[in-house]
């Protein structure tokens, strides 16, 4: 079927309206009428070619929510009319140790990204800035009724990207967690960490979002532009989740960790980062990375958010404002996630 979409025609070019072809619904497929699609900073990195060359035209978008419009003959998990979501991947080998463990995002053969990847039929995947998408049933999530559908869209990337490390490194009662940056990822990390019972501190360049941070659930808020912050908070945290996609002084942040503390990068700066190994061995600290989560954990996250009334703070926009939204994301002028109303695509 042919559907309306917005695509990047070339690297660093404005996105434009287009029509794309979606594959026929196979026996294991789900056809989704997309209602909302979130704008992720990684969409901008990808369409600009900052994370490697792309096949253009390219339709971005991996924060997708909508309604099931059709299911294949062998599909049992979803029915027409269900509220569903699709995140950052739409397939994996399903056979490797990582997939069998529920870590499809780390598939040994490479998971298939929702856009810009090679799909099972050899075509290039196209993302959620469109009216419909066809996805293998194993990669379609159920969106609980308790979640506002538009506010749920960013959970499919920003939500699981921050939920996974918070769970993996034990955010909970009695644990002190710092979140670096209060943007699309950071505001979700604060909400989720607070709901898990951790004492959350925001570390942001300035105090201009302090009121927001405290409203979202942070107990403390500090400006990293103030050098006294790093002295005041030395050895304080069990876990630091770095959400910014820009270079940081890794050693300075490692020194904020207690013994056995962990600094986890979920932001993905294009530039390499460096550190002094003594920042690690002096207190048995760890420096780690984390990338989204598997399908089972993503469903767990959606259910957790529904139970605790957590959605993203969003600004809903029509499709014609996508390019302006990109400019505003780069200028940090959004609180805290843009979501496209796909009914405006055509």
Wavefront OBJ file of the C-alpha trace (Angstrom):
o trace
v 0.000 0.000 0.000
v 1.081 3.572 -0.674
v 1.022 5.911 2.336
v 1.794 9.546 3.075
v 5.041 10.341 4.902
v 7.731 12.957 5.537
v 11.231 12.067 4.335
v 14.740 13.499 4.306
v 15.728 13.713 0.592
v 19.456 13.969 1.398
v 21.827 14.555 4.313
v 21.130 17.839 6.147
v 18.235 18.656 3.805
v 14.804 19.692 5.142
v 12.244 16.913 5.344
v 9.525 17.041 2.688
v 6.138 15.374 2.109
v 6.270 12.183 0.073
v 4.463 8.922 -0.613
v 6.094 5.573 0.245
v 5.254 1.930 -0.341
v 4.521 -0.399 2.584
v 4.804 -4.160 2.097
v 1.779 -6.404 1.987
v 0.690 -7.834 5.328
v 2.244 -11.278 5.693
v 1.067 -14.083 7.993
v 3.142 -12.769 10.945
v 2.649 -9.053 10.272
v 0.595 -6.287 11.850
v -0.594 -3.244 9.885
v -0.703 -0.207 12.175
v -2.520 3.038 11.486
v -0.060 5.450 13.086
v -1.632 8.115 15.272
v 1.459 9.774 16.758
v 5.219 9.671 16.177
v 7.789 11.180 18.507
v 10.796 13.160 17.327
v 14.025 11.792 18.808
v 17.405 13.553 18.720
v 18.768 10.419 17.044
v 16.391 11.068 14.123
v 18.303 14.281 13.495
v 21.723 12.642 13.843
v 20.677 9.899 11.437
v 19.057 11.946 8.673
v 22.015 14.348 8.755
v 24.381 11.429 8.154
v 26.236 12.074 11.426
v 26.093 8.391 12.391
v 27.121 7.122 8.965
v 25.876 7.253 5.372
v 22.191 6.639 4.743
v 20.006 5.560 1.846
v 17.841 8.525 0.871
v 15.054 9.439 0.762
v 14.681 8.348 4.387
v 11.593 8.485 6.593
v 12.681 8.732 10.257
v 10.709 7.979 13.394
v 11.018 5.150 15.945
v 8.586 6.351 18.613
v 5.379 5.072 17.052
v 1.909 4.567 18.518
v -1.296 3.756 16.739
v -4.172 1.349 16.196
v -4.031 -2.104 14.643
v -5.754 -1.958 11.243
v -5.049 -5.512 10.009
v -3.293 -8.653 11.228
v -1.764 -11.595 9.393
v -3.255 -15.070 9.458
v -0.813 -16.358 12.105
v -0.955 -13.359 14.456
v -2.445 -14.120 17.884
v -0.928 -11.410 20.116
v -2.747 -8.453 18.571
v -6.201 -7.770 17.180
v -7.733 -5.115 14.964
v -8.492 -2.064 17.113
v -5.727 -2.672 19.681
v -3.595 0.237 20.893
v -0.012 -0.604 19.993
v 3.473 0.837 19.710
v 6.705 0.251 17.809
v 10.120 1.326 19.042
v 13.623 1.382 17.635
v 13.725 -2.062 15.998
v 11.401 -4.121 13.843
v 13.223 -7.448 13.566
v 16.184 -9.557 14.714
v 17.529 -13.033 14.038
v 15.618 -14.558 16.975
v 18.187 -17.342 17.265
v 21.367 -15.929 18.821
v 22.069 -16.022 22.549
v 21.208 -12.340 22.921
v 17.832 -12.656 21.192
v 16.962 -15.796 23.148
v 17.802 -13.920 26.365
v 15.405 -11.119 25.421
v 18.113 -8.653 24.375
v 17.067 -8.318 20.735
v 18.668 -4.869 20.620
v 22.039 -6.618 20.880
v 21.267 -9.274 18.232
v 24.524 -10.919 17.127
v 23.420 -10.617 13.494
v 22.295 -7.014 14.028
v 18.713 -6.072 14.851
v 16.765 -4.340 12.081
v 16.243 -0.651 12.954
v 12.805 0.851 12.386
v 14.231 3.102 9.699
v 17.415 3.100 7.658
v 17.953 -0.659 7.998
v 17.680 -3.592 5.614
v 14.359 -5.346 6.166
v 13.740 -9.068 5.712
v 12.610 -8.490 2.115
v 15.780 -6.571 1.260
v 14.150 -3.151 1.242
v 15.248 -0.202 3.394
v 13.022 0.271 6.449
v 11.099 3.517 6.662
v 9.959 4.938 9.987
v 7.037 6.459 11.765
v 6.718 9.891 10.192
v 3.995 8.268 8.097
v 0.363 7.241 8.281
v 0.830 3.449 8.347
v 3.519 0.858 8.977
v 3.719 -2.944 8.645
v 5.714 -4.672 11.415
v 6.415 -8.267 12.447
v 4.094 -9.103 15.356
v 7.011 -9.977 17.623
v 8.124 -6.348 17.610
v 4.732 -4.753 18.253
v 4.073 -3.595 21.844
v 0.736 -3.236 23.612
v 0.010 0.277 24.876
v -2.053 0.022 28.097
v -5.340 1.895 28.248
v -4.073 3.972 31.170
v -1.562 5.801 28.983
v -2.407 8.854 26.882
v -1.547 7.713 23.355
v 0.357 10.856 22.316
v 2.342 11.018 25.567
v 3.146 7.313 25.206
v 4.950 7.728 21.868
v 8.293 8.909 23.349
v 8.243 6.008 25.792
v 9.162 3.719 22.874
v 12.649 5.268 22.801
v 13.209 7.871 25.524
v 11.287 5.785 28.035
v 12.987 2.437 27.474
v 16.413 4.054 26.932
v 16.335 5.371 30.496
v 14.249 2.602 32.113
v 16.715 -0.128 31.082
v 19.806 1.235 32.895
v 17.778 2.301 35.915
v 16.569 -1.302 36.250
v 19.903 -2.876 35.308
v 21.896 -0.929 37.916
v 19.293 -1.071 40.656
v 17.583 2.284 41.014
v 15.259 1.983 43.980
v 14.715 2.902 47.622
v 17.925 3.870 49.404
v 19.783 4.490 46.119
v 21.069 7.885 45.020
v 20.748 8.459 41.279
v 21.944 11.449 39.272
v 20.617 12.332 35.830
v 22.879 14.392 33.578
v 20.795 16.654 31.357
v 17.089 17.471 31.523
v 15.967 16.998 27.936
v 13.879 14.364 26.193
v 15.807 11.498 27.780
v 16.612 13.225 31.048
v 13.074 14.170 31.961
v 12.022 10.525 31.521
v 14.961 9.324 33.661
v 13.847 11.651 36.453
v 10.228 10.490 36.316
v 11.144 6.815 36.178
v 13.879 6.975 38.820
v 11.541 8.781 41.198
v 8.749 6.240 40.578
v 11.219 3.419 41.345
v 11.869 4.995 44.736
v 15.370 6.374 44.185
v 16.581 9.763 45.432
v 17.088 11.601 42.134
v 19.388 14.558 41.500
v 19.481 16.492 38.219
v 22.867 17.702 36.992
v 22.240 20.328 34.334
v 24.403 23.022 32.816
v 22.344 25.767 34.420
v 19.467 26.173 36.876
v 16.961 27.408 34.293
v 14.963 24.157 34.396
v 15.237 23.660 38.157
v 11.524 24.179 38.780
v 10.707 21.591 36.126
v 13.201 19.091 37.506
v 11.725 19.266 40.993
v 8.199 19.018 39.591
v 9.136 15.896 37.637
v 10.375 14.163 40.790
v 13.962 15.227 41.443
v 14.898 15.769 45.070
v 17.904 17.960 44.187
v 19.082 20.042 41.233
v 22.605 21.349 40.616
v 24.286 23.389 37.888
v 27.369 21.730 36.379
v 28.609 25.138 35.199
v 29.342 25.866 38.876
v 32.707 24.227 39.712
v 31.651 23.971 43.368
v 29.034 21.398 42.303
v 31.692 18.763 41.660
v 33.320 19.336 45.049
v 29.999 19.376 46.891
v 28.762 16.120 45.331
v 32.015 14.118 45.270
v 31.422 10.440 46.090
v 27.663 10.985 46.401
v 25.923 8.736 43.852
v 25.348 5.039 43.321
v 24.354 5.580 39.701
v 24.710 8.396 37.194
v 22.745 8.249 33.932
v 24.263 10.563 31.330
v 21.588 11.506 28.797
v 23.364 14.252 26.851
v 24.598 13.751 23.293
v 27.556 16.088 23.719
v 31.077 15.652 25.129
v 31.420 15.705 28.933
v 34.366 15.586 31.315
v 34.039 11.877 32.103
v 36.573 11.991 34.940
v 34.713 14.811 36.683
v 31.481 12.807 36.663
v 33.160 9.567 37.702
v 34.433 11.321 40.813
v 30.819 11.945 41.821
v 30.298 8.205 42.244
v 30.529 6.325 45.521
v 32.545 3.124 45.776
v 31.081 0.571 43.326
v 29.085 3.316 41.609
v 28.372 3.278 37.875
v 28.255 6.010 35.244
v 26.082 4.914 32.306
v 26.020 6.666 28.950
v 22.715 6.599 27.086
v 23.352 9.832 25.189
v 25.407 9.231 22.066
v 27.789 12.087 21.192
v 29.391 11.895 17.755
v 32.810 12.738 19.241
v 34.950 10.185 21.141
v 35.138 10.532 24.934
v 38.234 9.849 27.031
v 38.949 9.128 30.679
v 41.774 8.575 33.150
v 41.644 4.980 34.362
v 42.504 6.107 37.897
v 39.014 7.634 38.045
v 37.762 4.047 37.930
v 40.235 2.082 40.020
v 40.363 4.596 42.871
v 36.857 3.580 44.003
v 36.045 0.408 42.031
v 33.801 2.480 39.799
v 32.346 1.360 36.475
v 31.729 3.222 33.231
v 29.077 1.619 31.050
v 26.760 2.124 28.107
v 23.188 1.077 27.498
v 21.022 0.984 24.372
v 17.212 0.831 24.567
v 15.889 -2.543 25.805
v 14.518 -5.831 24.541
v 10.878 -6.328 23.587
v 9.887 -7.945 26.900
v 11.521 -5.184 28.921
v 9.949 -2.499 26.733
v 6.534 -3.997 27.460
v 7.458 -4.092 31.158
v 8.321 -0.392 30.945
v 4.997 0.502 29.289
v 3.101 -1.420 31.973
v 5.162 0.291 34.706
v 4.380 3.702 33.222
v 0.673 2.916 33.068
v 0.718 1.743 36.696
v 2.455 4.926 37.857
v 0.731 7.393 35.512
v 3.930 8.277 33.657
v 3.965 9.738 30.154
v 6.340 12.066 28.402
v 5.879 15.823 28.621
v 5.148 16.639 24.988
v 4.437 19.379 22.493
v 2.065 18.060 19.818
v 2.788 19.442 16.342
v 1.399 19.095 12.803
v 3.649 17.559 10.157
v 4.451 20.881 8.527
v 6.313 21.926 11.678
v 8.771 18.985 11.647
v 11.711 20.981 10.275
v 11.115 23.792 12.762
v 10.931 21.190 15.521
v 14.347 19.851 14.429
v 15.812 23.338 14.731
v 14.271 23.755 18.165
v 15.592 20.376 19.374
v 19.106 21.421 18.369
v 18.579 24.686 20.262
v 17.280 22.796 23.343
v 13.988 24.645 22.903
v 11.515 21.899 23.763
v 9.954 20.694 27.000
v 10.416 17.872 26.550
v 9.534 15.919 23.429
v 7.932 16.836 20.129
v 5.241 14.454 18.916
v 3.820 14.563 15.394
v 0.079 14.256 14.878
v 0.243 11.953 11.866
v -3.340 12.801 10.870
v -1.788 15.972 9.401
v 0.408 14.023 6.959
v -2.236 13.879 4.242
l 1 2 3 4 5 6 7 8 9 10 11 12 13 14 15 16 17 18 19 20 21 22 23 24 25 26 27 28 29 30 31 32 33 34 35 36 37 38 39 40 41 42 43 44 45 46 47 48 49 50 51 52 53 54 55 56 57 58 59 60 61 62 63 64 65 66 67 68 69 70 71 72 73 74 75 76 77 78 79 80 81 82 83 84 85 86 87 88 89 90 91 92 93 94 95 96 97 98 99 100 101 102 103 104 105 106 107 108 109 110 111 112 113 114 115 116 117 118 119 120 121 122 123 124 125 126 127 128 129 130 131 132 133 134 135 136 137 138 139 140 141 142 143 144 145 146 147 148 149 150 151 152 153 154 155 156 157 158 159 160 161 162 163 164 165 166 167 168 169 170 171 172 173 174 175 176 177 178 179 180 181 182 183 184 185 186 187 188 189 190 191 192 193 194 195 196 197 198 199 200 201 202 203 204 205 206 207 208 209 210 211 212 213 214 215 216 217 218 219 220 221 222 223 224 225 226 227 228 229 230 231 232 233 234 235 236 237 238 239 240 241 242 243 244 245 246 247 248 249 250 251 252 253 254 255 256 257 258 259 260 261 262 263 264 265 266 267 268 269 270 271 272 273 274 275 276 277 278 279 280 281 282 283 284 285 286 287 288 289 290 291 292 293 294 295 296 297 298 299 300 301 302 303 304 305 306 307 308 309 310 311 312 313 314 315 316 317 318 319 320 321 322 323 324 325 326 327 328 329 330 331 332 333 334 335 336 337 338 339 340 341 342 343 344 345 346
